[in-house]
């Protein structure tokens, strides 16, 4: 004798659909940006860019921020958009989604890189990053984010797409 479990499809409520349809893209006038808590492990470092809605209305984020890493003494480092990496981003197989940010809520995008040279296993030949410039997906001008403590960047930097919350990582256990 077998039992079958009914399949349940999760469908957004009418109010959630309405909020998403009415929300405009998050612009730099509607949000504050900050750097979240970073981490360092096995030659890697990561730090989320946290975007907080400072208005009384919902707004929508989707995709990747454009990120420029500024080296101490001048110059910039290339930053590559990647869906996920060592420390954050999207769960395997997940697509970039619209993130509706209600008033006061946050989303984040993880920055990842390495702080030791693959050739020398130390910071030889690395550049010191002193600040980031961040451009939101629907904007064309940057928001400056100075780093309180400049850090060595030795290989390619990555930025992952925006996810809900302040960690820069999608919660893969909830899906």
GIQUIUR-V629540 format. One record per residue. RES is the residue in three letters. PHI is phi in whole degrees, 0 to 359 (none if undefined). PSI is psi as a letter, one per 30 degrees, with the letter a starting at -180 (999 if undefined). Layout:
BEGIN
res->RES phi->PHI psi->PSI
res->RES phi->PHI psi->PSI
END
This chain:
BEGIN
res->UNK phi->none psi->k
res->UNK phi->250 psi->k
res->UNK phi->253 psi->k
res->UNK phi->246 psi->k
res->UNK phi->263 psi->k
res->UNK phi->294 psi->k
res->UNK phi->273 psi->k
res->UNK phi->242 psi->k
res->UNK phi->260 psi->k
res->UNK phi->274 psi->j
res->UNK phi->242 psi->k
res->UNK phi->302 psi->k
res->UNK phi->294 psi->l
res->UNK phi->300 psi->e
res->UNK phi->292 psi->e
res->UNK phi->293 psi->e
res->UNK phi->297 psi->e
res->UNK phi->296 psi->e
res->UNK phi->299 psi->e
res->UNK phi->292 psi->e
res->UNK phi->294 psi->e
res->UNK phi->274 psi->f
res->UNK phi->289 psi->k
res->UNK phi->268 psi->l
res->UNK phi->302 psi->k
res->UNK phi->289 psi->k
res->UNK phi->252 psi->l
res->UNK phi->295 psi->f
res->UNK phi->282 psi->f
res->UNK phi->257 psi->f
res->UNK phi->227 psi->l
res->UNK phi->244 psi->k
res->UNK phi->243 psi->k
res->UNK phi->209 psi->l
res->UNK phi->265 psi->k
res->UNK phi->278 psi->a
res->UNK phi->291 psi->k
res->UNK phi->268 psi->l
res->UNK phi->217 psi->l
res->UNK phi->226 psi->k
res->UNK phi->199 psi->k
res->UNK phi->40 psi->h
res->UNK phi->83 psi->f
res->UNK phi->253 psi->l
res->UNK phi->222 psi->l
res->UNK phi->212 psi->l
res->UNK phi->203 psi->k
res->UNK phi->277 psi->k
res->UNK phi->269 psi->k
res->UNK phi->258 psi->k
res->UNK phi->248 psi->k
res->UNK phi->245 psi->k
res->UNK phi->287 psi->j
res->UNK phi->259 psi->g
res->UNK phi->260 psi->a
res->UNK phi->264 psi->g
res->UNK phi->237 psi->l
res->UNK phi->292 psi->l
res->UNK phi->220 psi->l
res->UNK phi->240 psi->k
res->UNK phi->247 psi->k
res->UNK phi->208 psi->k
res->UNK phi->94 psi->b
res->UNK phi->253 psi->k
res->UNK phi->283 psi->l
res->UNK phi->275 psi->k
res->UNK phi->235 psi->k
res->UNK phi->241 psi->k
res->UNK phi->260 psi->k
res->UNK phi->261 psi->k
res->UNK phi->276 psi->k
res->UNK phi->300 psi->k
res->UNK phi->85 psi->g
res->UNK phi->109 psi->l
res->UNK phi->89 psi->l
res->UNK phi->228 psi->l
res->UNK phi->249 psi->k
res->UNK phi->289 psi->k
res->UNK phi->238 psi->k
res->UNK phi->257 psi->k
res->UNK phi->285 psi->k
res->UNK phi->221 psi->k
res->UNK phi->298 psi->e
res->UNK phi->203 psi->l
res->UNK phi->203 psi->a
res->UNK phi->297 psi->e
res->UNK phi->241 psi->f
res->UNK phi->187 psi->a
res->UNK phi->100 psi->a
res->UNK phi->279 psi->l
res->UNK phi->290 psi->l
res->UNK phi->306 psi->k
res->UNK phi->84 psi->f
res->UNK phi->273 psi->k
res->UNK phi->264 psi->l
res->UNK phi->296 psi->k
res->UNK phi->236 psi->l
res->UNK phi->291 psi->k
res->UNK phi->245 psi->j
res->UNK phi->277 psi->k
res->UNK phi->256 psi->j
res->UNK phi->296 psi->l
res->UNK phi->310 psi->k
res->UNK phi->82 psi->f
res->UNK phi->271 psi->l
res->UNK phi->232 psi->l
res->UNK phi->226 psi->l
res->UNK phi->208 psi->l
res->UNK phi->229 psi->k
res->UNK phi->275 psi->k
res->UNK phi->257 psi->k
res->UNK phi->225 psi->k
res->UNK phi->197 psi->a
res->UNK phi->238 psi->k
res->UNK phi->244 psi->g
res->UNK phi->218 psi->k
res->UNK phi->287 psi->k
res->UNK phi->300 psi->f
res->UNK phi->280 psi->e
res->UNK phi->240 psi->f
res->UNK phi->61 psi->g
res->UNK phi->217 psi->a
res->UNK phi->271 psi->g
res->UNK phi->300 psi->k
res->UNK phi->80 psi->g
res->UNK phi->270 psi->l
res->UNK phi->252 psi->k
res->UNK phi->269 psi->k
res->UNK phi->270 psi->k
res->UNK phi->250 psi->f
res->UNK phi->196 psi->l
res->UNK phi->240 psi->l
res->UNK phi->244 psi->k
res->UNK phi->239 psi->k
res->UNK phi->242 psi->k
res->UNK phi->293 psi->l
res->UNK phi->307 psi->e
res->UNK phi->255 psi->g
res->UNK phi->252 psi->l
res->UNK phi->234 psi->f
res->UNK phi->245 psi->l
res->UNK phi->271 psi->l
res->UNK phi->246 psi->k
res->UNK phi->279 psi->k
res->UNK phi->231 psi->j
res->UNK phi->291 psi->k
res->UNK phi->269 psi->k
res->UNK phi->297 psi->e
res->UNK phi->230 psi->j
res->UNK phi->305 psi->k
res->UNK phi->231 psi->l
res->UNK phi->286 psi->k
res->UNK phi->236 psi->k
res->UNK phi->247 psi->f
res->UNK phi->219 psi->a
res->UNK phi->291 psi->k
res->UNK phi->275 psi->k
res->UNK phi->236 psi->l
res->UNK phi->232 psi->k
res->UNK phi->256 psi->l
res->UNK phi->292 psi->l
res->UNK phi->296 psi->k
res->UNK phi->229 psi->l
res->UNK phi->292 psi->k
res->UNK phi->88 psi->a
res->UNK phi->251 psi->g
res->UNK phi->268 psi->f
res->UNK phi->78 psi->g
res->UNK phi->234 psi->k
res->UNK phi->290 psi->k
res->UNK phi->279 psi->j
res->UNK phi->285 psi->f
res->UNK phi->283 psi->f
res->UNK phi->272 psi->f
res->UNK phi->262 psi->999
END
